[in-house]
């Protein structure tokens, strides 16, 4: 995978540049509500009192918690000159430090890479964005990578 393909036409000045996307206050209610909505039942995510007896010593957010902040994020247009169909291609979340009630999470997103790949439907171009969440102490809480692809419609 490379971002140096000279045939890919897009705004390369956006590669690796951080874009602030917001600050988010984490509350006990948010954590418990998110956990319940995803079917999570472990006490470190759902029960403040019982969470005190876990290895975390208190309530923490479930692993996919930061995902709710990246949905619908407005990112800069990379002006990709390829394809007439755009699709969401996948997501990965790396959890580094647990988010806890009272945390203030800052989020920055950056274009990590753009690369071409050929599949059964022909050439596809992927743009990968990485969003970093840090807490008020500057510790990384999570890294969320999202991939978006562009391709041409198949001829009818």
C-alpha positions as semicolon CSV with decimal commas, in nm:
position;residue;x (nm);y (nm);z (nm)
1;X;0,000;0,000;0,000
2;X;0,140;0,331;-0,100
3;X;0,050;0,693;-0,122
4;X;0,318;0,761;-0,384
5;X;0,129;0,627;-0,690
6;X;0,164;0,913;-0,942
7;X;-0,157;0,801;-1,118
8;X;-0,365;0,879;-0,809
9;X;-0,490;1,236;-0,827
10;X;-0,584;1,386;-0,491
11;X;-0,479;1,667;-0,259
12;X;-0,154;1,526;-0,118
13;X;-0,110;1,830;0,106
14;X;-0,367;1,673;0,342
15;X;-0,157;1,361;0,414
16;X;-0,059;1,344;0,781
17;X;-0,213;1,682;0,871
18;X;-0,417;1,689;1,194
19;X;-0,768;1,835;1,183
20;X;-0,948;1,902;1,512
21;X;-1,290;1,742;1,515
22;X;-1,405;1,824;1,864
23;X;-1,394;1,781;2,238
24;X;-1,621;1,538;2,417
25;X;-1,711;1,517;2,785
26;X;-1,744;1,159;2,911
27;X;-2,011;1,096;3,172
28;X;-2,110;0,791;3,373
29;X;-2,452;0,803;3,207
30;X;-2,298;0,802;2,858
31;X;-2,082;0,500;2,938
32;X;-2,366;0,298;3,090
33;X;-2,611;0,392;2,815
34;X;-2,361;0,306;2,541
35;X;-2,276;-0,025;2,707
36;X;-2,643;-0,123;2,739
37;X;-2,719;-0,021;2,380
38;X;-2,445;-0,255;2,255
39;X;-2,550;-0,547;2,476
40;X;-2,249;-0,518;2,705
41;X;-2,308;-0,665;3,051
42;X;-1,966;-0,669;3,220
43;X;-1,965;-0,462;3,541
44;X;-1,666;-0,243;3,448
45;X;-1,893;-0,091;3,180
46;X;-2,237;-0,107;3,340
47;X;-2,230;-0,092;3,719
48;X;-2,042;0,188;3,895
49;X;-2,038;0,015;4,234
50;X;-1,940;-0,330;4,105
51;X;-1,676;-0,174;3,877
52;X;-1,479;-0,070;4,187
53;X;-1,394;-0,438;4,239
54;X;-1,261;-0,491;3,885
55;X;-0,899;-0,459;3,772
56;X;-0,983;-0,104;3,655
57;X;-1,098;0,013;3,999
58;X;-1,400;0,191;3,856
59;X;-1,628;0,242;3,561
60;X;-1,465;0,255;3,216
61;X;-1,602;0,297;2,866
62;X;-1,647;-0,010;2,643
63;X;-1,386;-0,066;2,369
64;X;-1,601;0,076;2,088
65;X;-1,710;0,386;2,283
66;X;-1,510;0,639;2,077
67;X;-1,680;0,510;1,764
68;X;-1,989;0,717;1,847
69;X;-1,784;1,037;1,814
70;X;-1,646;0,961;1,465
71;X;-1,984;0,886;1,307
72;X;-2,077;1,176;1,084
73;X;-1,746;1,359;1,128
74;X;-1,683;1,611;0,853
75;X;-1,340;1,559;0,701
76;X;-1,164;1,774;0,442
77;X;-1,231;1,688;0,078
78;X;-0,919;1,518;-0,059
79;X;-1,038;1,595;-0,413
80;X;-0,986;1,238;-0,526
81;X;-1,015;1,228;-0,905
82;X;-1,131;0,870;-0,938
83;X;-1,455;0,675;-0,942
84;X;-1,820;0,764;-0,935
85;X;-1,922;0,548;-0,637
86;X;-1,805;0,598;-0,278
87;X;-1,843;0,342;0,000
88;X;-1,745;0,291;0,362
89;X;-1,487;0,010;0,354
90;X;-1,419;-0,068;0,720
91;X;-1,303;0,044;1,060
92;X;-1,057;-0,064;1,327
93;X;-1,026;0,062;1,683
94;X;-0,711;0,038;1,891
95;X;-0,778;0,102;2,258
96;X;-0,478;0,238;2,446
97;X;-0,605;0,387;2,776
98;X;-0,957;0,341;2,915
99;X;-1,194;0,639;2,896
100;X;-1,351;0,712;3,233
101;X;-1,634;0,930;3,365
102;X;-1,510;1,287;3,396
103;X;-1,263;1,259;3,109
104;X;-1,253;1,525;2,842
105;X;-1,156;1,366;2,511
106;X;-1,001;1,573;2,237
107;X;-1,014;1,430;1,886
108;X;-0,801;1,496;1,581
109;X;-0,825;1,319;1,249
110;X;-0,567;1,288;0,974
111;X;-0,547;1,135;0,628
112;X;-0,314;0,842;0,686
113;X;-0,285;0,695;0,338
114;X;-0,439;0,670;-0,006
115;X;-0,377;0,363;-0,220
116;X;-0,515;0,174;-0,520
117;X;-0,607;-0,191;-0,530
118;X;-0,759;-0,410;-0,800
119;X;-1,046;-0,640;-0,710
120;X;-1,314;-0,841;-0,890
121;X;-1,497;-0,519;-0,978
122;X;-1,181;-0,351;-1,108
123;X;-0,965;-0,076;-0,967
124;X;-1,057;0,074;-0,631
125;X;-0,894;0,361;-0,444
126;X;-0,890;0,360;-0,065
127;X;-0,854;0,665;0,161
128;X;-0,767;0,579;0,522
129;X;-0,835;0,833;0,798
130;X;-0,702;0,791;1,152
131;X;-0,868;0,969;1,443
132;X;-0,679;0,998;1,771
133;X;-0,863;1,051;2,098
134;X;-0,663;1,188;2,390
135;X;-0,777;1,257;2,745
136;X;-0,721;1,571;2,952
137;X;-0,379;1,437;3,060
138;X;-0,266;1,401;2,698
139;X;-0,283;1,020;2,709
140;X;-0,403;0,848;2,393
141;X;-0,733;0,676;2,467
142;X;-0,805;0,528;2,124
143;X;-0,701;0,531;1,760
144;X;-0,987;0,480;1,517
145;X;-0,903;0,403;1,154
146;X;-1,172;0,429;0,891
147;X;-1,134;0,331;0,527
148;X;-1,340;0,471;0,244
149;X;-1,324;0,349;-0,113
150;X;-1,404;0,492;-0,453
151;X;-1,463;0,287;-0,765
152;X;-1,636;0,312;-1,097
153;X;-1,983;0,171;-1,145
154;X;-1,994;-0,149;-1,341
155;X;-2,121;-0,100;-1,694
156;X;-2,485;-0,217;-1,737
